[in-house]
Amino acid sequence: MEIIAYLIPISLFLGGVGLAAFVYTVRSNQYDDPDGNSQRILSNDYDDKPKS
């Protein structure tokens, strides 16, 4: 039972680190792709049915 006293704070700390890393990536706009989808849909470079 004493191990729970160590595991709970460790797991909360690691969860907080993961949450902080996620918030950092969202705030630094690493998930934004404003021109990507609009350009890819008009491009013929990536065809769903390539010619054989």
C-alpha distance matrix in Angstrom:
0.0 3.8 5.4 5.7 7.6 9.8 10.3 11.5 14.1 15.2 15.8 17.6 19.6 20.7 21.6 23.7 25.4 26.3 27.6 29.6 31.1 32.1 33.7 35.5 37.0 38.1 39.8 41.5 43.1 41.9 41.8 45.3 48.2 51.1 53.9 52.2 52.4 55.8 57.2 55.6 57.0 60.5 60.3 61.6 59.7 56.9 58.7 56.9 59.7 61.0 64.4 64.6
3.8 0.0 3.8 5.4 5.5 7.3 9.1 10.7 12.4 13.4 14.9 16.6 18.0 19.4 20.8 22.4 23.9 25.4 26.8 28.3 29.9 31.3 32.7 34.2 36.0 37.3 38.7 40.3 42.2 41.0 41.3 44.8 47.8 50.7 53.5 51.9 52.4 55.8 57.1 55.6 57.2 60.6 60.3 61.8 59.7 57.1 59.1 57.5 60.4 61.5 65.0 65.3
5.4 3.8 0.0 3.8 5.3 5.3 6.2 8.7 10.6 10.8 12.1 14.4 15.7 16.5 18.2 20.1 21.2 22.5 24.2 25.8 27.1 28.5 30.2 31.6 33.1 34.7 36.2 37.6 39.4 38.0 38.3 41.9 44.7 47.7 50.4 48.7 49.3 52.7 53.9 52.3 54.0 57.4 57.0 58.4 56.2 53.6 55.7 54.1 56.9 58.0 61.4 61.7
5.7 5.4 3.8 0.0 3.8 5.2 4.9 5.9 8.7 9.7 10.2 12.0 14.0 15.1 16.0 18.0 19.7 20.7 22.0 23.9 25.4 26.5 28.0 29.8 31.4 32.5 34.1 35.8 37.5 36.3 36.4 39.9 42.8 45.7 48.5 46.9 47.3 50.6 52.0 50.6 52.0 55.5 55.3 56.8 54.9 52.2 54.2 52.6 55.5 56.7 60.3 60.7
7.6 5.5 5.3 3.8 0.0 3.8 5.8 6.0 7.1 9.1 10.7 11.6 13.0 15.0 16.2 17.4 19.2 20.8 21.9 23.3 25.2 26.6 27.7 29.3 31.3 32.5 33.6 35.4 37.3 36.4 36.8 40.2 43.3 46.1 49.0 47.7 48.2 51.5 52.9 51.7 53.3 56.6 56.5 58.2 56.2 53.7 55.9 54.5 57.5 58.7 62.2 62.8
9.8 7.3 5.3 5.2 3.8 0.0 3.8 5.7 5.9 6.4 8.8 10.4 11.0 12.5 14.5 15.8 16.9 18.7 20.2 21.4 22.9 24.7 26.0 27.3 29.1 30.7 31.9 33.3 35.4 34.2 34.8 38.3 41.3 44.2 47.0 45.6 46.4 49.7 50.9 49.6 51.4 54.7 54.4 56.0 53.9 51.5 53.8 52.5 55.5 56.5 60.0 60.5
10.3 9.1 6.2 4.9 5.8 3.8 0.0 3.8 5.7 5.1 6.0 8.5 9.8 10.5 12.0 14.0 15.2 16.3 18.0 19.7 21.0 22.4 24.1 25.5 27.0 28.5 30.0 31.5 33.2 31.9 32.2 35.8 38.7 41.7 44.4 42.8 43.4 46.8 48.0 46.6 48.3 51.7 51.3 52.9 50.8 48.3 50.5 49.1 52.1 53.1 56.7 57.1
11.5 10.7 8.7 5.9 6.0 5.7 3.8 0.0 3.8 5.4 5.2 6.1 8.6 10.0 10.5 12.2 14.2 15.4 16.3 18.1 20.0 21.0 22.3 24.1 25.9 26.9 28.3 30.2 31.9 30.9 31.0 34.5 37.5 40.3 43.2 41.9 42.3 45.6 47.1 45.8 47.4 50.7 50.7 52.5 50.6 48.1 50.2 48.8 51.9 53.2 56.8 57.5
14.1 12.4 10.6 8.7 7.1 5.9 5.7 3.8 0.0 3.8 5.5 5.0 6.0 8.6 9.8 10.4 12.2 14.2 15.1 16.2 18.2 19.8 20.7 22.2 24.3 25.6 26.6 28.3 30.4 29.6 30.2 33.5 36.7 39.4 42.4 41.3 42.0 45.2 46.5 45.6 47.3 50.5 50.5 52.4 50.5 48.2 50.5 49.4 52.6 53.7 57.3 58.1
15.2 13.4 10.8 9.7 9.1 6.4 5.1 5.4 3.8 0.0 3.8 5.5 5.1 6.2 8.5 9.8 10.6 12.4 14.1 15.2 16.6 18.4 19.9 21.0 22.8 24.4 25.7 27.0 29.0 27.9 28.5 32.0 35.1 38.0 40.8 39.4 40.3 43.6 44.7 43.6 45.5 48.7 48.4 50.2 48.0 45.8 48.2 47.1 50.3 51.2 54.7 55.4
15.8 14.9 12.1 10.2 10.7 8.8 6.0 5.2 5.5 3.8 0.0 3.8 5.4 5.1 6.0 8.5 9.8 10.5 12.1 14.0 15.3 16.4 18.2 19.8 21.2 22.5 24.2 25.7 27.3 26.1 26.3 29.9 32.8 35.7 38.6 37.1 37.7 41.0 42.3 41.1 42.7 46.1 45.9 47.6 45.6 43.2 45.5 44.3 47.4 48.5 52.1 52.8
17.6 16.6 14.4 12.0 11.6 10.4 8.5 6.1 5.0 5.5 3.8 0.0 3.8 5.5 5.1 6.1 8.6 9.9 10.3 12.1 14.2 15.2 16.2 18.1 20.0 20.9 22.2 24.1 25.9 25.2 25.5 28.8 32.0 34.6 37.7 36.5 37.2 40.3 41.8 40.8 42.5 45.7 45.8 47.8 46.0 43.7 46.0 44.9 48.2 49.4 53.0 54.0
19.6 18.0 15.7 14.0 13.0 11.0 9.8 8.6 6.0 5.1 5.4 3.8 0.0 3.8 5.4 5.1 6.2 8.7 9.8 10.4 12.3 14.2 15.2 16.3 18.5 20.0 20.9 22.4 24.6 23.8 24.6 27.9 31.2 33.9 36.8 35.8 36.8 39.9 41.1 40.3 42.3 45.4 45.2 47.3 45.3 43.2 45.8 45.0 48.3 49.2 52.8 53.8
20.7 19.4 16.5 15.1 15.0 12.5 10.5 10.0 8.6 6.2 5.1 5.5 3.8 0.0 3.8 5.3 5.0 6.2 8.6 9.8 10.6 12.4 14.2 15.2 16.7 18.5 20.0 21.1 23.0 21.7 22.4 25.9 28.9 31.8 34.6 33.3 34.3 37.5 38.6 37.5 39.5 42.7 42.3 44.2 42.2 40.0 42.6 41.7 44.9 45.8 49.4 50.3
21.6 20.8 18.2 16.0 16.2 14.5 12.0 10.5 9.8 8.5 6.0 5.1 5.4 3.8 0.0 3.8 5.4 5.1 6.1 8.5 9.8 10.5 12.2 14.1 15.4 16.5 18.3 20.0 21.4 20.4 20.6 24.0 27.1 29.9 32.8 31.6 32.3 35.5 36.8 35.8 37.5 40.8 40.8 42.8 40.9 38.7 41.1 40.0 43.4 44.5 48.2 49.2
23.7 22.4 20.1 18.0 17.4 15.8 14.0 12.2 10.4 9.8 8.5 6.1 5.1 5.3 3.8 0.0 3.8 5.4 5.0 6.0 8.5 9.7 10.4 12.1 14.2 15.2 16.2 18.1 20.1 19.6 20.2 23.3 26.7 29.2 32.3 31.5 32.4 35.4 36.8 36.2 38.0 41.1 41.2 43.4 41.7 39.7 42.2 41.5 44.9 46.0 49.7 50.9
25.4 23.9 21.2 19.7 19.2 16.9 15.2 14.2 12.2 10.6 9.8 8.6 6.2 5.0 5.4 3.8 0.0 3.8 5.5 5.1 6.1 8.6 9.9 10.5 12.4 14.3 15.3 16.5 18.6 17.7 18.8 22.1 25.3 28.1 30.9 30.0 31.3 34.3 35.4 34.7 36.8 39.8 39.6 41.8 39.8 37.9 40.7 40.2 43.6 44.3 47.9 49.1
26.3 25.4 22.5 20.7 20.8 18.7 16.3 15.4 14.2 12.4 10.5 9.9 8.7 6.2 5.1 5.4 3.8 0.0 3.8 5.4 5.1 6.2 8.7 9.9 10.7 12.4 14.3 15.5 16.9 15.6 16.2 19.7 22.7 25.6 28.4 27.2 28.2 31.4 32.5 31.7 33.6 36.7 36.5 38.6 36.7 34.7 37.3 36.6 40.0 40.9 44.6 45.8
27.6 26.8 24.2 22.0 21.9 20.2 18.0 16.3 15.1 14.1 12.1 10.3 9.8 8.6 6.1 5.0 5.5 3.8 0.0 3.8 5.4 5.1 6.1 8.5 10.0 10.6 12.2 14.2 15.6 15.1 15.4 18.5 21.9 24.4 27.5 26.6 27.5 30.4 31.9 31.4 33.1 36.2 36.4 38.7 37.1 35.1 37.6 37.0 40.5 41.6 45.3 46.8
29.6 28.3 25.8 23.9 23.3 21.4 19.7 18.1 16.2 15.2 14.0 12.1 10.4 9.8 8.5 6.0 5.1 5.4 3.8 0.0 3.8 5.4 5.1 6.1 8.7 9.9 10.5 12.2 14.4 14.2 15.4 18.2 21.7 24.1 27.2 26.7 28.0 30.7 32.0 31.8 33.8 36.6 36.8 39.3 37.6 35.9 38.7 38.4 42.0 42.8 46.5 48.0
31.1 29.9 27.1 25.4 25.2 22.9 21.0 20.0 18.2 16.6 15.3 14.2 12.3 10.6 9.8 8.5 6.1 5.1 5.4 3.8 0.0 3.8 5.5 5.1 6.3 8.7 10.0 10.6 12.6 11.6 13.0 16.2 19.4 22.1 24.9 24.1 25.6 28.5 29.5 29.1 31.4 34.1 33.9 36.3 34.4 32.8 35.7 35.6 39.1 39.7 43.3 44.8
32.1 31.3 28.5 26.5 26.6 24.7 22.4 21.0 19.8 18.4 16.4 15.2 14.2 12.4 10.5 9.7 8.6 6.2 5.1 5.4 3.8 0.0 3.8 5.4 5.2 6.3 8.7 10.0 10.9 10.1 10.5 13.7 17.0 19.7 22.6 21.8 22.9 25.8 27.1 26.7 28.6 31.5 31.6 34.1 32.4 30.6 33.4 33.0 36.6 37.5 41.2 42.8
33.7 32.7 30.2 28.0 27.7 26.0 24.1 22.3 20.7 19.9 18.2 16.2 15.2 14.2 12.2 10.4 9.9 8.7 6.1 5.1 5.5 3.8 0.0 3.8 5.5 5.1 6.1 8.6 10.0 10.5 11.2 13.6 17.3 19.4 22.7 22.4 23.6 26.1 27.7 27.7 29.5 32.3 32.7 35.4 34.0 32.5 35.2 35.1 38.7 39.7 43.4 45.2
35.5 34.2 31.6 29.8 29.3 27.3 25.5 24.1 22.2 21.0 19.8 18.1 16.3 15.2 14.1 12.1 10.5 9.9 8.5 6.1 5.1 5.4 3.8 0.0 3.8 5.5 5.2 6.1 8.7 9.0 10.9 13.2 16.7 18.9 22.0 21.9 23.6 26.0 27.1 27.4 29.6 32.1 32.2 35.0 33.3 32.1 35.1 35.3 38.9 39.5 43.1 45.0
37.0 36.0 33.1 31.4 31.3 29.1 27.0 25.9 24.3 22.8 21.2 20.0 18.5 16.7 15.4 14.2 12.4 10.7 10.0 8.7 6.3 5.2 5.5 3.8 0.0 3.8 5.5 5.2 6.4 5.6 7.4 10.1 13.4 16.0 18.8 18.4 20.1 22.8 23.7 23.8 26.1 28.6 28.6 31.3 29.6 28.3 31.3 31.6 35.2 35.7 39.3 41.2
38.1 37.3 34.7 32.5 32.5 30.7 28.5 26.9 25.6 24.4 22.5 20.9 20.0 18.5 16.5 15.2 14.3 12.4 10.6 9.9 8.7 6.3 5.1 5.5 3.8 0.0 3.8 5.5 5.3 6.2 6.5 8.6 12.2 14.3 17.6 17.5 18.7 21.1 22.7 22.9 24.8 27.4 27.9 30.8 29.5 28.1 31.0 31.1 34.8 35.7 39.3 41.4
39.8 38.7 36.2 34.1 33.6 31.9 30.0 28.3 26.6 25.7 24.2 22.2 20.9 20.0 18.3 16.2 15.3 14.3 12.2 10.5 10.0 8.7 6.1 5.2 5.5 3.8 0.0 3.8 5.4 7.8 9.2 10.1 13.8 15.2 18.5 19.1 20.7 22.6 24.1 24.9 26.9 29.1 29.7 32.8 31.6 30.6 33.6 34.0 37.7 38.4 42.0 44.2
41.5 40.3 37.6 35.8 35.4 33.3 31.5 30.2 28.3 27.0 25.7 24.1 22.4 21.1 20.0 18.1 16.5 15.5 14.2 12.2 10.6 10.0 8.6 6.1 5.2 5.5 3.8 0.0 3.8 5.7 8.4 9.2 12.4 14.1 17.0 17.5 19.7 21.6 22.5 23.4 25.8 27.7 28.0 31.0 29.6 28.9 32.1 32.8 36.4 36.8 40.3 42.4
43.1 42.2 39.4 37.5 37.3 35.4 33.2 31.9 30.4 29.0 27.3 25.9 24.6 23.0 21.4 20.1 18.6 16.9 15.6 14.4 12.6 10.9 10.0 8.7 6.4 5.3 5.4 3.8 0.0 3.8 5.4 5.4 8.7 10.4 13.5 14.0 16.0 17.9 19.0 19.8 22.1 24.1 24.5 27.6 26.4 25.6 28.7 29.4 33.1 33.6 37.1 39.4
41.9 41.0 38.0 36.3 36.4 34.2 31.9 30.9 29.6 27.9 26.1 25.2 23.8 21.7 20.4 19.6 17.7 15.6 15.1 14.2 11.6 10.1 10.5 9.0 5.6 6.2 7.8 5.7 3.8 0.0 3.8 5.7 8.3 11.2 13.6 13.1 15.3 17.8 18.4 18.6 21.2 23.4 23.3 26.1 24.5 23.5 26.7 27.4 31.0 31.3 34.8 36.9
41.8 41.3 38.3 36.4 36.8 34.8 32.2 31.0 30.2 28.5 26.3 25.5 24.6 22.4 20.6 20.2 18.8 16.2 15.4 15.4 13.0 10.5 11.2 10.9 7.4 6.5 9.2 8.4 5.4 3.8 0.0 3.8 6.6 9.6 12.3 11.4 12.8 15.5 16.7 16.6 18.7 21.3 21.5 24.3 23.0 21.6 24.5 24.8 28.5 29.3 32.9 35.0
45.3 44.8 41.9 39.9 40.2 38.3 35.8 34.5 33.5 32.0 29.9 28.8 27.9 25.9 24.0 23.3 22.1 19.7 18.5 18.2 16.2 13.7 13.6 13.2 10.1 8.6 10.1 9.2 5.4 5.7 3.8 0.0 3.8 6.0 9.0 9.1 10.7 12.8 14.2 14.8 16.8 19.0 19.6 22.7 21.8 20.9 23.8 24.4 28.1 28.9 32.3 34.8
48.2 47.8 44.7 42.8 43.3 41.3 38.7 37.5 36.7 35.1 32.8 32.0 31.2 28.9 27.1 26.7 25.3 22.7 21.9 21.7 19.4 17.0 17.3 16.7 13.4 12.2 13.8 12.4 8.7 8.3 6.6 3.8 0.0 3.8 5.7 5.3 7.4 9.5 10.4 11.2 13.4 15.4 15.9 19.1 18.2 17.5 20.5 21.5 25.1 25.7 29.0 31.7
51.1 50.7 47.7 45.7 46.1 44.2 41.7 40.3 39.4 38.0 35.7 34.6 33.9 31.8 29.9 29.2 28.1 25.6 24.4 24.1 22.1 19.7 19.4 18.9 16.0 14.3 15.2 14.1 10.4 11.2 9.6 6.0 3.8 0.0 3.8 5.8 7.3 7.8 9.5 11.3 12.9 14.4 15.6 19.1 18.9 18.6 21.3 22.5 26.1 26.8 30.0 32.9
53.9 53.5 50.4 48.5 49.0 47.0 44.4 43.2 42.4 40.8 38.6 37.7 36.8 34.6 32.8 32.3 30.9 28.4 27.5 27.2 24.9 22.6 22.7 22.0 18.8 17.6 18.5 17.0 13.5 13.6 12.3 9.0 5.7 3.8 0.0 3.8 5.9 5.5 6.0 8.5 10.5 11.3 12.2 15.9 15.8 16.0 18.7 20.4 23.8 24.2 27.2 30.2
52.2 51.9 48.7 46.9 47.7 45.6 42.8 41.9 41.3 39.4 37.1 36.5 35.8 33.3 31.6 31.5 30.0 27.2 26.6 26.7 24.1 21.8 22.4 21.9 18.4 17.5 19.1 17.5 14.0 13.1 11.4 9.1 5.3 5.8 3.8 0.0 3.8 5.6 5.4 6.0 8.7 10.3 10.6 13.8 13.2 12.9 15.8 17.3 20.7 21.2 24.3 27.2
52.4 52.4 49.3 47.3 48.2 46.4 43.4 42.3 42.0 40.3 37.7 37.2 36.8 34.3 32.3 32.4 31.3 28.2 27.5 28.0 25.6 22.9 23.6 23.6 20.1 18.7 20.7 19.7 16.0 15.3 12.8 10.7 7.4 7.3 5.9 3.8 0.0 3.8 5.4 5.1 6.1 8.8 9.9 13.0 13.2 12.2 14.4 15.4 18.9 20.0 23.2 26.2
55.8 55.8 52.7 50.6 51.5 49.7 46.8 45.6 45.2 43.6 41.0 40.3 39.9 37.5 35.5 35.4 34.3 31.4 30.4 30.7 28.5 25.8 26.1 26.0 22.8 21.1 22.6 21.6 17.9 17.8 15.5 12.8 9.5 7.8 5.5 5.6 3.8 0.0 3.8 5.7 5.7 6.9 9.1 12.6 13.6 13.4 15.3 16.7 20.0 20.9 23.8 27.1
57.2 57.1 53.9 52.0 52.9 50.9 48.0 47.1 46.5 44.7 42.3 41.8 41.1 38.6 36.8 36.8 35.4 32.5 31.9 32.0 29.5 27.1 27.7 27.1 23.7 22.7 24.1 22.5 19.0 18.4 16.7 14.2 10.4 9.5 6.0 5.4 5.4 3.8 0.0 3.8 5.6 5.5 6.3 10.0 10.6 11.2 13.5 15.7 18.7 19.0 21.7 25.0
55.6 55.6 52.3 50.6 51.7 49.6 46.6 45.8 45.6 43.6 41.1 40.8 40.3 37.5 35.8 36.2 34.7 31.7 31.4 31.8 29.1 26.7 27.7 27.4 23.8 22.9 24.9 23.4 19.8 18.6 16.6 14.8 11.2 11.3 8.5 6.0 5.1 5.7 3.8 0.0 3.8 5.4 5.1 8.1 8.3 7.9 10.3 12.2 15.3 15.8 18.8 21.9
57.0 57.2 54.0 52.0 53.3 51.4 48.3 47.4 47.3 45.5 42.7 42.5 42.3 39.5 37.5 38.0 36.8 33.6 33.1 33.8 31.4 28.6 29.5 29.6 26.1 24.8 26.9 25.8 22.1 21.2 18.7 16.8 13.4 12.9 10.5 8.7 6.1 5.7 5.6 3.8 0.0 3.8 5.6 8.1 9.7 8.9 9.9 11.3 14.4 15.5 18.4 21.8
60.5 60.6 57.4 55.5 56.6 54.7 51.7 50.7 50.5 48.7 46.1 45.7 45.4 42.7 40.8 41.1 39.8 36.7 36.2 36.6 34.1 31.5 32.3 32.1 28.6 27.4 29.1 27.7 24.1 23.4 21.3 19.0 15.4 14.4 11.3 10.3 8.8 6.9 5.5 5.4 3.8 0.0 3.8 6.7 9.1 9.8 10.6 12.8 15.3 15.9 18.2 21.8
60.3 60.3 57.0 55.3 56.5 54.4 51.3 50.7 50.5 48.4 45.9 45.8 45.2 42.3 40.8 41.2 39.6 36.5 36.4 36.8 33.9 31.6 32.7 32.2 28.6 27.9 29.7 28.0 24.5 23.3 21.5 19.6 15.9 15.6 12.2 10.6 9.9 9.1 6.3 5.1 5.6 3.8 0.0 3.8 5.5 7.0 8.5 11.5 13.7 13.5 15.8 19.2
61.6 61.8 58.4 56.8 58.2 56.0 52.9 52.5 52.4 50.2 47.6 47.8 47.3 44.2 42.8 43.4 41.8 38.6 38.7 39.3 36.3 34.1 35.4 35.0 31.3 30.8 32.8 31.0 27.6 26.1 24.3 22.7 19.1 19.1 15.9 13.8 13.0 12.6 10.0 8.1 8.1 6.7 3.8 0.0 3.8 5.5 5.9 9.4 10.8 10.1 12.1 15.6
59.7 59.7 56.2 54.9 56.2 53.9 50.8 50.6 50.5 48.0 45.6 46.0 45.3 42.2 40.9 41.7 39.8 36.7 37.1 37.6 34.4 32.4 34.0 33.3 29.6 29.5 31.6 29.6 26.4 24.5 23.0 21.8 18.2 18.9 15.8 13.2 13.2 13.6 10.6 8.3 9.7 9.1 5.5 3.8 0.0 3.8 6.1 9.7 11.2 9.8 12.1 15.0
56.9 57.1 53.6 52.2 53.7 51.5 48.3 48.1 48.2 45.8 43.2 43.7 43.2 40.0 38.7 39.7 37.9 34.7 35.1 35.9 32.8 30.6 32.5 32.1 28.3 28.1 30.6 28.9 25.6 23.5 21.6 20.9 17.5 18.6 16.0 12.9 12.2 13.4 11.2 7.9 8.9 9.8 7.0 5.5 3.8 0.0 3.8 6.6 8.9 8.3 11.5 14.3
58.7 59.1 55.7 54.2 55.9 53.8 50.5 50.2 50.5 48.2 45.5 46.0 45.8 42.6 41.1 42.2 40.7 37.3 37.6 38.7 35.7 33.4 35.2 35.1 31.3 31.0 33.6 32.1 28.7 26.7 24.5 23.8 20.5 21.3 18.7 15.8 14.4 15.3 13.5 10.3 9.9 10.6 8.5 5.9 6.1 3.8 0.0 3.8 5.4 5.7 8.9 12.0
56.9 57.5 54.1 52.6 54.5 52.5 49.1 48.8 49.4 47.1 44.3 44.9 45.0 41.7 40.0 41.5 40.2 36.6 37.0 38.4 35.6 33.0 35.1 35.3 31.6 31.1 34.0 32.8 29.4 27.4 24.8 24.4 21.5 22.5 20.4 17.3 15.4 16.7 15.7 12.2 11.3 12.8 11.5 9.4 9.7 6.6 3.8 0.0 3.8 6.2 9.7 12.2
59.7 60.4 56.9 55.5 57.5 55.5 52.1 51.9 52.6 50.3 47.4 48.2 48.3 44.9 43.4 44.9 43.6 40.0 40.5 42.0 39.1 36.6 38.7 38.9 35.2 34.8 37.7 36.4 33.1 31.0 28.5 28.1 25.1 26.1 23.8 20.7 18.9 20.0 18.7 15.3 14.4 15.3 13.7 10.8 11.2 8.9 5.4 3.8 0.0 3.8 6.5 8.9
61.0 61.5 58.0 56.7 58.7 56.5 53.1 53.2 53.7 51.2 48.5 49.4 49.2 45.8 44.5 46.0 44.3 40.9 41.6 42.8 39.7 37.5 39.7 39.5 35.7 35.7 38.4 36.8 33.6 31.3 29.3 28.9 25.7 26.8 24.2 21.2 20.0 20.9 19.0 15.8 15.5 15.9 13.5 10.1 9.8 8.3 5.7 6.2 3.8 0.0 3.8 6.3
64.4 65.0 61.4 60.3 62.2 60.0 56.7 56.8 57.3 54.7 52.1 53.0 52.8 49.4 48.2 49.7 47.9 44.6 45.3 46.5 43.3 41.2 43.4 43.1 39.3 39.3 42.0 40.3 37.1 34.8 32.9 32.3 29.0 30.0 27.2 24.3 23.2 23.8 21.7 18.8 18.4 18.2 15.8 12.1 12.1 11.5 8.9 9.7 6.5 3.8 0.0 3.8
64.6 65.3 61.7 60.7 62.8 60.5 57.1 57.5 58.1 55.4 52.8 54.0 53.8 50.3 49.2 50.9 49.1 45.8 46.8 48.0 44.8 42.8 45.2 45.0 41.2 41.4 44.2 42.4 39.4 36.9 35.0 34.8 31.7 32.9 30.2 27.2 26.2 27.1 25.0 21.9 21.8 21.8 19.2 15.6 15.0 14.3 12.0 12.2 8.9 6.3 3.8 0.0
